[in-house]
C-alpha cells in the first residue's frame, strides 16, 4: 500500500473520523515538473504552429526555423542524458503521426513507452533518472 495512504489510515484511526490529505505542491520536484511542462508546452506549440502554417498555407518555414530548433535541441542534449534527450525530442517531433495516432518511444532496452501527455513524459524522465542512478 502507498505510504501516504497508510499514514492517512493511521491518522483516521487515531482521530476516529475521515480526513483529507493534500499534497504540498511547493516542493522542489513539483516546481521543477511545473517549469518543465510549461517550457515543453511552449516548445510543442511552436512546433505545431510551424507545421500548421506549412499544412494550411503551404508556407514552409523549416529552413528559417531550423537554427532555432537546433539551439533548443542542443540545450536538451546539454541538460539531459542521451536517452532522456531523445525521449524529449521524440515527444515533440515524432510522438503523434499524421493521422493523430500516438507512437511509442522505444528505450535502448527495446521497451516501449506511450506518452499521452507531458505528465507521461515527465514520469518516464524520472524513471529513467532512477535507472541511471542504479548503474
N, CA, C and O atoms as a Tinker XYZ file with bonds, in Angstrom:
   540  protein
     1  N      0.850000   -1.184000    0.000000    73     2
     2  CA     0.000000    0.000000    0.000000    64     1     3
     3  C      0.890000    1.239000    0.000000    63     2     4     5
     4  O      1.996000    1.224000    0.540000    81     3
     5  N      0.412000    2.267000   -0.588000    73     3     6
     6  CA     1.093000    3.542000   -0.661000    64     5     7
     7  C      1.329000    4.079000    0.753000    63     6     8     9
     8  O      0.447000    4.003000    1.608000    81     7
     9  N      2.527000    4.622000    0.991000    73     7    10
    10  CA     2.882000    5.125000    2.314000    64     9    11
    11  C      1.946000    6.250000    2.762000    63    10    12    13
    12  O      1.596000    6.322000    3.940000    81    11
    13  N      1.539000    7.120000    1.852000    73    11    14
    14  CA     0.627000    8.207000    2.200000    64    13    15
    15  C     -0.725000    7.667000    2.656000    63    14    16    17
    16  O     -1.325000    8.186000    3.598000    81    15
    17  N     -1.204000    6.611000    1.974000    73    15    18
    18  CA    -2.483000    6.009000    2.353000    64    17    19
    19  C     -2.391000    5.376000    3.738000    63    18    20    21
    20  O     -3.328000    5.462000    4.531000    81    19
    21  N     -1.252000    4.738000    4.021000    73    19    22
    22  CA    -1.066000    4.130000    5.341000    64    21    23
    23  C     -1.081000    5.193000    6.435000    63    22    24    25
    24  O     -1.719000    5.017000    7.473000    81    23
    25  N     -0.379000    6.287000    6.198000    73    23    26
    26  CA    -0.348000    7.383000    7.180000    64    25    27
    27  C     -1.746000    7.943000    7.371000    63    26    28    29
    28  O     -2.161000    8.207000    8.500000    81    27
    29  N     -2.473000    8.127000    6.280000    73    27    30
    30  CA    -3.842000    8.643000    6.353000    64    29    31
    31  C     -4.721000    7.718000    7.185000    63    30    32    33
    32  O     -5.491000    8.185000    8.024000    81    31
    33  N     -4.613000    6.408000    6.960000    73    31    34
    34  CA    -5.427000    5.450000    7.719000    64    33    35
    35  C     -5.095000    5.482000    9.208000    63    34    36    37
    36  O     -5.990000    5.410000   10.049000    81    35
    37  N     -3.813000    5.589000    9.529000    73    35    38
    38  CA    -3.412000    5.639000   10.942000    64    37    39
    39  C     -3.980000    6.891000   11.600000    63    38    40    41
    40  O     -4.521000    6.822000   12.704000    81    39
    41  N     -3.860000    8.039000   10.925000    73    39    42
    42  CA    -4.391000    9.294000   11.493000    64    41    43
    43  C     -5.904000    9.214000   11.650000    63    42    44    45
    44  O     -6.444000    9.672000   12.657000    81    43
    45  N     -6.597000    8.636000   10.668000    73    43    46
    46  CA    -8.049000    8.490000   10.760000    64    45    47
    47  C     -8.436000    7.585000   11.923000    63    46    48    49
    48  O     -9.423000    7.846000   12.611000    81    47
    49  N     -7.668000    6.527000   12.146000    73    47    50
    50  CA    -7.951000    5.635000   13.274000    64    49    51
    51  C     -7.758000    6.361000   14.593000    63    50    52    53
    52  O     -8.548000    6.187000   15.520000    81    51
    53  N     -6.714000    7.172000   14.684000    73    51    54
    54  CA    -6.455000    7.924000   15.918000    64    53    55
    55  C     -7.566000    8.936000   16.171000    63    54    56    57
    56  O     -8.046000    9.071000   17.296000    81    55
    57  N     -7.976000    9.653000   15.111000    73    55    58
    58  CA    -8.990000   10.691000   15.258000    64    57    59
    59  C    -10.414000   10.133000   15.279000    63    58    60    61
    60  O    -11.331000   10.771000   15.795000    81    59
    61  N    -10.588000    8.950000   14.718000    73    59    62
    62  CA   -11.916000    8.368000   14.666000    64    61    63
    63  C    -12.810000    8.990000   13.613000    63    62    64    65
    64  O    -14.032000    8.878000   13.708000    81    63
    65  N    -12.242000    9.638000   12.616000    73    63    66
    66  CA   -13.028000   10.221000   11.527000    64    65    67
    67  C    -12.171000   10.326000   10.275000    63    66    68    69
    68  O    -10.945000   10.222000   10.312000    81    67
    69  N    -12.876000   10.539000    9.159000    73    67    70
    70  CA   -12.172000   10.667000    7.880000    64    69    71
    71  C    -11.470000   12.010000    7.782000    63    70    72    73
    72  O    -11.944000   13.012000    8.317000    81    71
    73  N    -10.348000   12.020000    7.101000    73    71    74
    74  CA    -9.633000   13.262000    6.830000    64    73    75
    75  C     -9.272000   13.307000    5.355000    63    74    76    77
    76  O     -9.280000   12.284000    4.670000    81    75
    77  N     -8.959000   14.488000    4.880000    73    75    78
    78  CA    -8.479000   14.672000    3.517000    64    77    79
    79  C     -7.058000   15.184000    3.604000    63    78    80    81
    80  O     -6.780000   16.197000    4.246000    81    79
    81  N     -6.163000   14.466000    2.945000    73    79    82
    82  CA    -4.763000   14.888000    2.929000    64    81    83
    83  C     -4.464000   15.524000    1.587000    63    82    84    85
    84  O     -4.794000   14.967000    0.540000    81    83
    85  N     -3.847000   16.678000    1.618000    73    83    86
    86  CA    -3.436000   17.366000    0.406000    64    85    87
    87  C     -1.921000   17.321000    0.315000    63    86    88    89
    88  O     -1.212000   17.432000    1.315000    81    87
    89  N     -1.448000   17.156000   -0.904000    73    87    90
    90  CA    -0.006000   17.194000   -1.091000    64    89    91
    91  C      0.426000   18.632000   -1.267000    63    90    92    93
    92  O     -0.272000   19.429000   -1.894000    81    91
    93  N      1.571000   18.960000   -0.717000    73    91    94
    94  CA     2.119000   20.300000   -0.833000    64    93    95
    95  C      2.858000   20.387000   -2.157000    63    94    96    97
    96  O      3.889000   19.739000   -2.337000    81    95
    97  N      2.343000   21.179000   -3.081000    73    95    98
    98  CA     2.960000   21.268000   -4.405000    64    97    99
    99  C      4.106000   22.261000   -4.433000    63    98   100   101
   100  O      4.557000   22.662000   -5.505000    81    99
   101  N      4.578000   22.659000   -3.266000    73    99   102
   102  CA     5.649000   23.647000   -3.245000    64   101   103
   103  C      7.028000   23.015000   -3.114000    63   102   104   105
   104  O      8.014000   23.733000   -2.944000    81   103
   105  N      7.123000   21.683000   -3.190000    73   103   106
   106  CA     8.452000   21.106000   -3.084000    64   105   107
   107  C      9.221000   21.311000   -4.391000    63   106   108   109
   108  O      8.636000   21.624000   -5.428000    81   107
   109  N     10.524000   21.132000   -4.322000    73   107   110
   110  CA    11.387000   21.428000   -5.471000    64   109   111
   111  C     11.084000   20.565000   -6.686000    63   110   112   113
   112  O     11.147000   21.050000   -7.815000    81   111
   113  N     10.755000   19.285000   -6.472000    73   111   114
   114  CA    10.456000   18.407000   -7.614000    64   113   115
   115  C      9.191000   18.861000   -8.330000    63   114   116   117
   116  O      9.140000   18.864000   -9.560000    81   115
   117  N      8.169000   19.246000   -7.567000    73   115   118
   118  CA     6.931000   19.724000   -8.192000    64   117   119
   119  C      7.172000   21.015000   -8.961000    63   118   120   121
   120  O      6.634000   21.197000  -10.053000    81   119
   121  N      7.971000   21.903000   -8.404000    73   119   122
   122  CA     8.285000   23.155000   -9.097000    64   121   123
   123  C      9.051000   22.881000  -10.382000    63   122   124   125
   124  O      8.798000   23.507000  -11.412000    81   123
   125  N      9.991000   21.938000  -10.315000    73   123   126
   126  CA    10.758000   21.566000  -11.499000    64   125   127
   127  C      9.845000   20.963000  -12.560000    63   126   128   129
   128  O      9.976000   21.277000  -13.743000    81   127
   129  N      8.925000   20.104000  -12.146000    73   127   130
   130  CA     7.979000   19.499000  -13.086000    64   129   131
   131  C      7.107000   20.568000  -13.732000    63   130   132   133
   132  O      6.911000   20.555000  -14.947000    81   131
   133  N      6.585000   21.488000  -12.936000    73   131   134
   134  CA     5.737000   22.552000  -13.476000    64   133   135
   135  C      6.497000   23.390000  -14.501000    63   134   136   137
   136  O      5.954000   23.732000  -15.551000    81   135
   137  N      7.740000   23.718000  -14.200000    73   135   138
   138  CA     8.538000   24.521000  -15.127000    64   137   139
   139  C      8.853000   23.734000  -16.402000    63   138   140   141
   140  O      8.808000   24.287000  -17.501000    81   139
   141  N      9.172000   22.447000  -16.257000    73   139   142
   142  CA     9.438000   21.596000  -17.416000    64   141   143
   143  C      8.207000   21.545000  -18.313000    63   142   144   145
   144  O      8.315000   21.711000  -19.528000    81   143
   145  N      7.050000   21.318000  -17.724000    73   143   146
   146  CA     5.815000   21.228000  -18.514000    64   145   147
   147  C      5.500000   22.567000  -19.179000    63   146   148   149
   148  O      5.043000   22.595000  -20.322000    81   147
   149  N      5.734000   23.658000  -18.487000    73   147   150
   150  CA     5.488000   24.986000  -19.062000    64   149   151
   151  C      6.370000   25.212000  -20.289000    63   150   152   153
   152  O      5.880000   25.633000  -21.337000    81   151
   153  N      7.667000   24.935000  -20.161000    73   151   154
   154  CA     8.598000   25.153000  -21.266000    64   153   155
   155  C      8.311000   24.195000  -22.418000    63   154   156   157
   156  O      8.336000   24.596000  -23.582000    81   155
   157  N      8.039000   22.939000  -22.099000    73   155   158
   158  CA     7.761000   21.955000  -23.141000    64   157   159
   159  C      6.456000   22.274000  -23.869000    63   158   160   161
   160  O      6.346000   22.031000  -25.071000    81   159
   161  N      5.489000   22.803000  -23.171000    73   159   162
   162  CA     4.230000   23.196000  -23.801000    64   161   163
   163  C      4.483000   24.284000  -24.839000    63   162   164   165
   164  O      3.924000   24.244000  -25.935000    81   163
   165  N      5.319000   25.248000  -24.496000    73   163   166
   166  CA     5.663000   26.317000  -25.449000    64   165   167
   167  C      6.399000   25.734000  -26.649000    63   166   168   169
   168  O      6.085000   26.066000  -27.792000    81   167
   169  N      7.376000   24.867000  -26.395000    73   167   170
   170  CA     8.138000   24.229000  -27.469000    64   169   171
   171  C      7.198000   23.461000  -28.401000    63   170   172   173
   172  O      7.302000   23.565000  -29.624000    81   171
   173  N      6.292000   22.702000  -27.820000    73   171   174
   174  CA     5.334000   21.922000  -28.609000    64   173   175
   175  C      4.422000   22.837000  -29.427000    63   174   176   177
   176  O      4.134000   22.545000  -30.587000    81   175
   177  N      3.965000   23.944000  -28.830000    73   175   178
   178  CA     3.096000   24.880000  -29.543000    64   177   179
   179  C      3.816000   25.510000  -30.734000    63   178   180   181
   180  O      3.222000   25.674000  -31.800000    81   179
   181  N      5.086000   25.861000  -30.562000    73   179   182
   182  CA     5.859000   26.451000  -31.656000    64   181   183
   183  C      6.017000   25.441000  -32.787000    63   182   184   185
   184  O      5.871000   25.791000  -33.958000    81   183
   185  N      6.313000   24.194000  -32.443000    73   183   186
   186  CA     6.466000   23.151000  -33.463000    64   185   187
   187  C      5.149000   22.922000  -34.206000    63   186   188   189
   188  O      5.128000   22.822000  -35.433000    81   187
   189  N      4.058000   22.840000  -33.454000    73   187   190
   190  CA     2.745000   22.638000  -34.082000    64   189   191
   191  C      2.368000   23.820000  -34.968000    63   190   192   193
   192  O      1.824000   23.638000  -36.057000    81   191
   193  N      2.658000   25.025000  -34.501000    73   191   194
   194  CA     2.336000   26.223000  -35.273000    64   193   195
   195  C      3.072000   26.218000  -36.603000    63   194   196   197
   196  O      2.492000   26.521000  -37.645000    81   195
   197  N      4.354000   25.871000  -36.560000    73   195   198
   198  CA     5.134000   25.823000  -37.798000    64   197   199
   199  C      4.546000   24.806000  -38.774000    63   198   200   201
   200  O      4.423000   25.090000  -39.965000    81   199
   201  N      4.188000   23.640000  -38.283000    73   199   202
   202  CA     3.622000   22.610000  -39.145000    64   201   203
   203  C      2.239000   23.000000  -39.660000    63   202   204   205
   204  O      1.887000   22.691000  -40.798000    81   203
   205  N      1.466000   23.671000  -38.832000    73   203   206
   206  CA     0.133000   24.107000  -39.247000    64   205   207
   207  C      0.222000   25.146000  -40.364000    63   206   208   209
   208  O     -0.556000   25.099000  -41.317000    81   207
   209  N      1.150000   26.071000  -40.254000    73   207   210
   210  CA     1.333000   27.089000  -41.295000    64   209   211
   211  C      1.736000   26.426000  -42.606000    63   210   212   213
   212  O      1.260000   26.809000  -43.675000    81   211
   213  N      2.613000   25.434000  -42.520000    73   211   214
   214  CA     3.030000   24.709000  -43.717000    64   213   215
   215  C      1.854000   23.948000  -44.323000    63   214   216   217
   216  O      1.631000   23.996000  -45.532000    81   215
   217  N      1.103000   23.244000  -43.472000    73   215   218
   218  CA    -0.017000   22.418000  -43.946000    64   217   219
   219  C     -1.150000   23.272000  -44.527000    63   218   220   221
   220  O     -1.656000   22.987000  -45.613000    81   219
   221  N     -1.545000   24.323000  -43.794000    73   219   222
   222  CA    -2.685000   25.138000  -44.220000    64   221   223
   223  C     -2.363000   26.073000  -45.375000    63   222   224   225
   224  O     -3.165000   26.243000  -46.292000    81   223
   225  N     -1.168000   26.685000  -45.321000    73   223   226
   226  CA    -0.870000   27.753000  -46.275000    64   225   227
   227  C      0.268000   27.418000  -47.234000    63   226   228   229
   228  O      0.578000   28.195000  -48.136000    81   227
   229  N      0.886000   26.260000  -47.033000    73   227   230
   230  CA     1.993000   25.875000  -47.896000    64   229   231
   231  C      3.238000   26.704000  -47.686000    63   230   232   233
   232  O      4.120000   26.729000  -48.544000    81   231
   233  N      3.322000   27.380000  -46.565000    73   231   234
   234  CA     4.489000   28.205000  -46.250000    64   233   235
   235  C      5.447000   27.395000  -45.385000    63   234   236   237
   236  O      5.213000   27.207000  -44.191000    81   235
   237  N      6.509000   26.927000  -45.990000    73   235   238
   238  CA     7.483000   26.085000  -45.297000    64   237   239
   239  C      8.564000   26.974000  -44.678000    63   238   240   241
   240  O      9.422000   27.514000  -45.376000    81   239
   241  N      8.497000   27.111000  -43.342000    73   239   242
   242  CA     9.475000   27.912000  -42.617000    64   241   243
   243  C     10.576000   27.049000  -42.009000    63   242   244   245
   244  O     11.361000   27.537000  -41.196000    81   243
   245  N     10.643000   25.777000  -42.390000    73   243   246
   246  CA    11.595000   24.875000  -41.736000    64   245   247
   247  C     13.036000   25.350000  -41.880000    63   246   248   249
   248  O     13.811000   25.247000  -40.930000    81   247
   249  N     13.409000   25.867000  -43.045000    73   247   250
   250  CA    14.789000   26.343000  -43.190000    64   249   251
   251  C     15.010000   27.601000  -42.345000    63   250   252   253
   252  O     16.102000   27.809000  -41.816000    81   251
   253  N     13.997000   28.421000  -42.220000    73   251   254
   254  CA    14.083000   29.632000  -41.410000    64   253   255
   255  C     14.186000   29.287000  -39.923000    63   254   256   257
   256  O     14.991000   29.878000  -39.203000    81   255
   257  N     13.380000   28.339000  -39.465000    73   255   258
   258  CA    13.338000   27.974000  -38.052000    64   257   259
   259  C     14.338000   26.899000  -37.659000    63   258   260   261
   260  O     14.469000   26.579000  -36.478000    81   259
   261  N     15.048000   26.332000  -38.640000    73   259   262
   262  CA    15.949000   25.214000  -38.366000    64   261   263
   263  C     16.963000   25.533000  -37.270000    63   262   264   265
   264  O     17.160000   24.721000  -36.366000    81   263
   265  N     17.599000   26.681000  -37.330000    73   263   266
   266  CA    18.598000   27.035000  -36.309000    64   265   267
   267  C     17.961000   27.179000  -34.937000    63   266   268   269
   268  O     18.552000   26.792000  -33.929000    81   267
   269  N     16.774000   27.729000  -34.899000    73   267   270
   270  CA    16.061000   27.873000  -33.625000    64   269   271
   271  C     15.841000   26.500000  -32.980000    63   270   272   273
   272  O     16.116000   26.309000  -31.795000    81   271
   273  N     15.342000   25.553000  -33.772000    73   271   274
   274  CA    15.087000   24.216000  -33.229000    64   273   275
   275  C     16.392000   23.500000  -32.880000    63   274   276   277
   276  O     16.431000   22.735000  -31.916000    81   275
   277  N     17.457000   23.733000  -33.645000    73   275   278
   278  CA    18.746000   23.117000  -33.312000    64   277   279
   279  C     19.294000   23.654000  -31.991000    63   278   280   281
   280  O     19.908000   22.908000  -31.228000    81   279
   281  N     19.078000   24.931000  -31.716000    73   279   282
   282  CA    19.510000   25.500000  -30.432000    64   281   283
   283  C     18.753000   24.823000  -29.288000    63   282   284   285
   284  O     19.356000   24.417000  -28.294000    81   283
   285  N     17.454000   24.705000  -29.430000    73   283   286
   286  CA    16.658000   24.049000  -28.387000    64   285   287
   287  C     17.112000   22.608000  -28.205000    63   286   288   289
   288  O     17.301000   22.155000  -27.076000    81   287
   289  N     17.288000   21.887000  -29.298000    73   287   290
   290  CA    17.756000   20.502000  -29.217000    64   289   291
   291  C     19.124000   20.427000  -28.551000    63   290   292   293
   292  O     19.391000   19.510000  -27.774000    81   291
   293  N     19.990000   21.389000  -28.854000    73   291   294
   294  CA    21.314000   21.429000  -28.227000    64   293   295
   295  C     21.220000   21.591000  -26.722000    63   294   296   297
   296  O     21.931000   20.919000  -25.975000    81   295
   297  N     20.346000   22.480000  -26.276000    73   295   298
   298  CA    20.154000   22.655000  -24.834000    64   297   299
   299  C     19.577000   21.395000  -24.197000    63   298   300   301
   300  O     19.958000   21.031000  -23.085000    81   299
   301  N     18.674000   20.737000  -24.888000    73   299   302
   302  CA    18.109000   19.492000  -24.360000    64   301   303
   303  C     19.204000   18.455000  -24.190000    63   302   304   305
   304  O     19.282000   17.801000  -23.150000    81   303
   305  N     20.055000   18.296000  -25.204000    73   303   306
   306  CA    21.153000   17.330000  -25.110000    64   305   307
   307  C     22.173000   17.747000  -24.054000    63   306   308   309
   308  O     22.806000   16.895000  -23.431000    81   307
   309  N     22.331000   19.032000  -23.853000    73   307   310
   310  CA    23.260000   19.541000  -22.839000    64   309   311
   311  C     22.751000   19.253000  -21.425000    63   310   312   313
   312  O     23.538000   18.968000  -20.523000    81   311
   313  N     21.439000   19.328000  -21.239000    73   311   314
   314  CA    20.847000   19.219000  -19.902000    64   313   315
   315  C     20.426000   17.803000  -19.514000    63   314   316   317
   316  O     20.271000   17.518000  -18.327000    81   315
   317  N     20.240000   16.917000  -20.481000    73   315   318
   318  CA    19.718000   15.577000  -20.197000    64   317   319
   319  C     20.657000   14.524000  -20.770000    63   318   320   321
   320  O     21.400000   14.781000  -21.717000    81   319
   321  N     20.610000   13.331000  -20.175000    73   319   322
   322  CA    21.404000   12.232000  -20.726000    64   321   323
   323  C     20.822000   11.855000  -22.084000    63   322   324   325
   324  O     19.733000   12.306000  -22.439000    81   323
   325  N     21.540000   11.030000  -22.842000    73   323   326
   326  CA    21.164000   10.710000  -24.213000    64   325   327
   327  C     19.760000   10.180000  -24.388000    63   326   328   329
   328  O     19.026000   10.666000  -25.249000    81   327
   329  N     19.360000    9.195000  -23.594000    73   327   330
   330  CA    18.027000    8.598000  -23.741000    64   329   331
   331  C     16.939000    9.592000  -23.350000    63   330   332   333
   332  O     15.918000    9.696000  -24.029000    81   331
   333  N     17.154000   10.312000  -22.270000    73   331   334
   334  CA    16.161000   11.307000  -21.843000    64   333   335
   335  C     16.013000   12.390000  -22.910000    63   334   336   337
   336  O     14.897000   12.806000  -23.223000    81   335
   337  N     17.129000   12.845000  -23.465000    73   335   338
   338  CA    17.074000   13.863000  -24.517000    64   337   339
   339  C     16.325000   13.335000  -25.736000    63   338   340   341
   340  O     15.503000   14.040000  -26.321000    81   339
   341  N     16.610000   12.104000  -26.110000    73   339   342
   342  CA    15.918000   11.524000  -27.255000    64   341   343
   343  C     14.418000   11.391000  -26.993000    63   342   344   345
   344  O     13.614000   11.597000  -27.902000    81   343
   345  N     14.036000   11.051000  -25.767000    73   343   346
   346  CA    12.614000   10.950000  -25.419000    64   345   347
   347  C     11.929000   12.307000  -25.549000    63   346   348   349
   348  O     10.807000   12.396000  -26.047000    81   347
   349  N     12.600000   13.352000  -25.103000    73   347   350
   350  CA    12.028000   14.707000  -25.185000    64   349   351
   351  C     11.865000   15.121000  -26.646000    63   350   352   353
   352  O     10.808000   15.611000  -27.045000    81   351
   353  N     12.901000   14.924000  -27.425000    73   351   354
   354  CA    12.842000   15.297000  -28.841000    64   353   355
   355  C     11.807000   14.448000  -29.578000    63   354   356   357
   356  O     11.069000   14.960000  -30.420000    81   355
   357  N     11.752000   13.161000  -29.265000    73   355   358
   358  CA    10.731000   12.284000  -29.841000    64   357   359
   359  C      9.338000   12.817000  -29.524000    63   358   360   361
   360  O      8.468000   12.850000  -30.395000    81   359
   361  N      9.128000   13.235000  -28.276000    73   359   362
   362  CA     7.815000   13.727000  -27.852000    64   361   363
   363  C      7.353000   14.863000  -28.767000    63   362   364   365
   364  O      6.200000   14.887000  -29.197000    81   363
   365  N      8.232000   15.779000  -29.056000    73   363   366
   366  CA     7.855000   16.937000  -29.867000    64   365   367
   367  C      7.695000   16.569000  -31.339000    63   366   368   369
   368  O      6.694000   16.930000  -31.959000    81   367
   369  N      8.655000   15.862000  -31.901000    73   367   370
   370  CA     8.702000   15.668000  -33.345000    64   369   371
   371  C      8.004000   14.411000  -33.859000    63   370   372   373
   372  O      7.490000   14.414000  -34.978000    81   371
   373  N      7.973000   13.342000  -33.073000    73   371   374
   374  CA     7.540000   12.065000  -33.642000    64   373   375
   375  C      6.472000   11.332000  -32.854000    63   374   376   377
   376  O      6.015000   10.273000  -33.283000    81   375
   377  N      6.068000   11.859000  -31.727000    73   375   378
   378  CA     5.092000   11.160000  -30.875000    64   377   379
   379  C      3.773000   10.941000  -31.590000    63   378   380   381
   380  O      3.204000    9.852000  -31.508000    81   379
   381  N      3.279000   11.941000  -32.283000    73   379   382
   382  CA     1.979000   11.848000  -32.955000    64   381   383
   383  C      2.215000   11.814000  -34.463000    63   382   384   385
   384  O      2.905000   12.674000  -35.011000    81   383
   385  N      1.634000   10.809000  -35.132000    73   383   386
   386  CA     1.794000   10.714000  -36.585000    64   385   387
   387  C      0.761000   11.597000  -37.290000    63   386   388   389
   388  O     -0.049000   12.255000  -36.639000    81   387
   389  N      0.798000   11.604000  -38.611000    73   387   390
   390  CA    -0.082000   12.473000  -39.398000    64   389   391
   391  C     -1.560000   12.168000  -39.214000    63   390   392   393
   392  O     -2.401000   13.045000  -39.412000    81   391
   393  N     -1.892000   10.925000  -38.834000    73   391   394
   394  CA    -3.288000   10.548000  -38.603000    64   393   395
   395  C     -3.722000   10.826000  -37.164000    63   394   396   397
   396  O     -4.879000   10.591000  -36.814000    81   395
   397  N     -2.815000   11.320000  -36.333000    73   395   398
   398  CA    -3.145000   11.615000  -34.947000    64   397   399
   399  C     -2.916000   10.462000  -33.984000    63   398   400   401
   400  O     -3.275000   10.556000  -32.810000    81   399
   401  N     -2.322000    9.375000  -34.467000    73   399   402
   402  CA    -2.021000    8.233000  -33.604000    64   401   403
   403  C     -0.762000    8.509000  -32.782000    63   402   404   405
   404  O      0.161000    9.176000  -33.248000    81   403
   405  N     -0.737000    7.995000  -31.574000    73   403   406
   406  CA     0.419000    8.175000  -30.704000    64   405   407
   407  C      1.377000    7.007000  -30.910000    63   406   408   409
   408  O      1.020000    5.845000  -30.716000    81   407
   409  N      2.598000    7.343000  -31.308000    73   407   410
   410  CA     3.647000    6.352000  -31.495000    64   409   411
   411  C      4.349000    6.071000  -30.166000    63   410   412   413
   412  O      4.461000    6.967000  -29.330000    81   411
   413  N      4.818000    4.852000  -29.961000    73   411   414
   414  CA     5.560000    4.555000  -28.730000    64   413   415
   415  C      7.017000    5.012000  -28.851000    63   414   416   417
   416  O      7.604000    4.998000  -29.934000    81   415
   417  N      7.576000    5.412000  -27.725000    73   415   418
   418  CA     9.011000    5.679000  -27.642000    64   417   419
   419  C      9.669000    4.390000  -27.182000    63   418   420   421
   420  O      9.224000    3.779000  -26.210000    81   419
   421  N     10.715000    3.973000  -27.864000    73   419   422
   422  CA    11.411000    2.738000  -27.527000    64   421   423
   423  C     12.756000    3.070000  -26.905000    63   422   424   425
   424  O     13.584000    3.743000  -27.518000    81   423
   425  N     12.972000    2.589000  -25.668000    73   423   426
   426  CA    14.247000    2.843000  -24.997000    64   425   427
   427  C     15.327000    1.906000  -25.548000    63   426   428   429
   428  O     15.009000    1.005000  -26.325000    81   427
   429  N     16.589000    2.094000  -25.167000    73   427   430
   430  CA    17.672000    1.248000  -25.692000    64   429   431
   431  C     17.526000   -0.232000  -25.356000    63   430   432   433
   432  O     18.151000   -1.074000  -26.001000    81   431
   433  N     16.711000   -0.560000  -24.359000    73   431   434
   434  CA    16.475000   -1.956000  -23.994000    64   433   435
   435  C     15.338000   -2.581000  -24.796000    63   434   436   437
   436  O     15.016000   -3.754000  -24.609000    81   435
   437  N     14.729000   -1.800000  -25.687000    73   435   438
   438  CA    13.647000   -2.311000  -26.519000    64   437   439
   439  C     12.270000   -2.201000  -25.886000    63   438   440   441
   440  O     11.298000   -2.716000  -26.439000    81   439
   441  N     12.168000   -1.539000  -24.737000    73   439   442
   442  CA    10.879000   -1.383000  -24.070000    64   441   443
   443  C     10.175000   -0.141000  -24.618000    63   442   444   445
   444  O     10.785000    0.918000  -24.763000    81   443
   445  N      8.880000   -0.286000  -24.919000    73   443   446
   446  CA     8.075000    0.816000  -25.450000    64   445   447
   447  C      7.369000    1.576000  -24.340000    63   446   448   449
   448  O      6.934000    0.994000  -23.346000    81   447
   449  N      7.262000    2.882000  -24.527000    73   447   450
   450  CA     6.555000    3.766000  -23.603000    64   449   451
   451  C      5.615000    4.640000  -24.413000    63   450   452   453
   452  O      5.990000    5.162000  -25.463000    81   451
   453  N      4.404000    4.796000  -23.928000    73   451   454
   454  CA     3.431000    5.682000  -24.564000    64   453   455
   455  C      3.370000    6.969000  -23.746000    63   454   456   457
   456  O      3.134000    6.942000  -22.538000    81   455
   457  N      3.584000    8.086000  -24.420000    73   455   458
   458  CA     3.488000    9.403000  -23.790000    64   457   459
   459  C      2.194000   10.053000  -24.269000    63   458   460   461
   460  O      2.159000   10.675000  -25.330000    81   459
   461  N      1.141000    9.905000  -23.485000    73   459   462
   462  CA    -0.124000   10.540000  -23.849000    64   461   463
   463  C     -0.077000   12.046000  -23.666000    63   462   464   465
   464  O     -0.761000   12.792000  -24.366000    81   463
   465  N      0.732000   12.481000  -22.723000    73   463   466
   466  CA     0.868000   13.908000  -22.460000    64   465   467
   467  C      2.214000   14.166000  -21.798000    63   466   468   469
   468  O      3.007000   13.245000  -21.601000    81   467
   469  N      2.466000   15.427000  -21.455000    73   467   470
   470  CA     3.746000   15.793000  -20.859000    64   469   471
   471  C      3.948000   15.173000  -19.480000    63   470   472   473
   472  O      5.085000   14.963000  -19.057000    81   471
   473  N      2.856000   14.877000  -18.774000    73   471   474
   474  CA     2.996000   14.197000  -17.483000    64   473   475
   475  C      3.601000   12.806000  -17.676000    63   474   476   477
   476  O      4.439000   12.376000  -16.883000    81   475
   477  N      3.177000   12.106000  -18.724000    73   475   478
   478  CA     3.752000   10.785000  -19.015000    64   477   479
   479  C      5.235000   10.901000  -19.358000    63   478   480   481
   480  O      6.045000   10.082000  -18.924000    81   479
   481  N      5.582000   11.911000  -20.131000    73   479   482
   482  CA     6.989000   12.129000  -20.462000    64   481   483
   483  C      7.784000   12.402000  -19.191000    63   482   484   485
   484  O      8.863000   11.842000  -18.999000    81   483
   485  N      7.256000   13.257000  -18.325000    73   483   486
   486  CA     7.934000   13.580000  -17.065000    64   485   487
   487  C      8.144000   12.312000  -16.230000    63   486   488   489
   488  O      9.230000   12.089000  -15.693000    81   487
   489  N      7.108000   11.491000  -16.126000    73   487   490
   490  CA     7.233000   10.245000  -15.358000    64   489   491
   491  C      8.318000    9.350000  -15.941000    63   490   492   493
   492  O      9.077000    8.731000  -15.196000    81   491
   493  N      8.396000    9.278000  -17.273000    73   491   494
   494  CA     9.460000    8.495000  -17.897000    64   493   495
   495  C     10.826000    9.075000  -17.548000    63   494   496   497
   496  O     11.750000    8.328000  -17.226000    81   495
   497  N     10.963000   10.396000  -17.608000    73   495   498
   498  CA    12.247000   11.025000  -17.293000    64   497   499
   499  C     12.661000   10.746000  -15.855000    63   498   500   501
   500  O     13.839000   10.518000  -15.578000    81   499
   501  N     11.696000   10.763000  -14.937000    73   499   502
   502  CA    12.005000   10.454000  -13.535000    64   501   503
   503  C     12.403000    8.983000  -13.389000    63   502   504   505
   504  O     13.343000    8.657000  -12.664000    81   503
   505  N     11.684000    8.105000  -14.078000    73   503   506
   506  CA    12.019000    6.679000  -14.073000    64   505   507
   507  C     13.419000    6.469000  -14.643000    63   506   508   509
   508  O     14.227000    5.737000  -14.072000    81   507
   509  N     13.698000    7.115000  -15.773000    73   507   510
   510  CA    14.987000    6.922000  -16.424000    64   509   511
   511  C     16.126000    7.447000  -15.549000    63   510   512   513
   512  O     17.195000    6.839000  -15.491000    81   511
   513  N     15.902000    8.561000  -14.875000    73   511   514
   514  CA    16.918000    9.102000  -13.968000    64   513   515
   515  C     17.225000    8.100000  -12.857000    63   514   516   517
   516  O     18.385000    7.904000  -12.494000    81   515
   517  N     16.193000    7.477000  -12.327000    73   515   518
   518  CA    16.397000    6.447000  -11.300000    64   517   519
   519  C     17.176000    5.260000  -11.868000    63   518   520   521
   520  O     18.051000    4.715000  -11.196000    81   519
   521  N     16.863000    4.861000  -13.093000    73   519   522
   522  CA    17.572000    3.753000  -13.730000    64   521   523
   523  C     19.061000    4.097000  -13.907000    63   522   524   525
   524  O     19.926000    3.245000  -13.706000    81   523
   525  N     19.345000    5.323000  -14.277000    73   523   526
   526  CA    20.731000    5.736000  -14.467000    64   525   527
   527  C     21.496000    5.788000  -13.147000    63   526   528   529
   528  O     22.706000    5.562000  -13.115000    81   527
   529  N     20.790000    6.084000  -12.065000    73   527   530
   530  CA    21.428000    6.118000  -10.742000    64   529   531
   531  C     21.818000    4.714000  -10.286000    63   530   532   533
   532  O     22.723000    4.567000   -9.463000    81   531
   533  N     21.158000    3.689000  -10.800000    73   531   534
   534  CA    21.453000    2.307000  -10.423000    64   533   535
   535  C     22.750000    1.801000  -11.044000    63   534   536   537
   536  O     23.355000    0.854000  -10.544000    81   535
   537  N     23.173000    2.433000  -12.133000    73   535   538
   538  CA    24.372000    1.962000  -12.847000    64   537   539
   539  C     25.646000    2.291000  -12.104000    63   538   540
   540  O     26.736000    1.962000  -12.573000    81   539
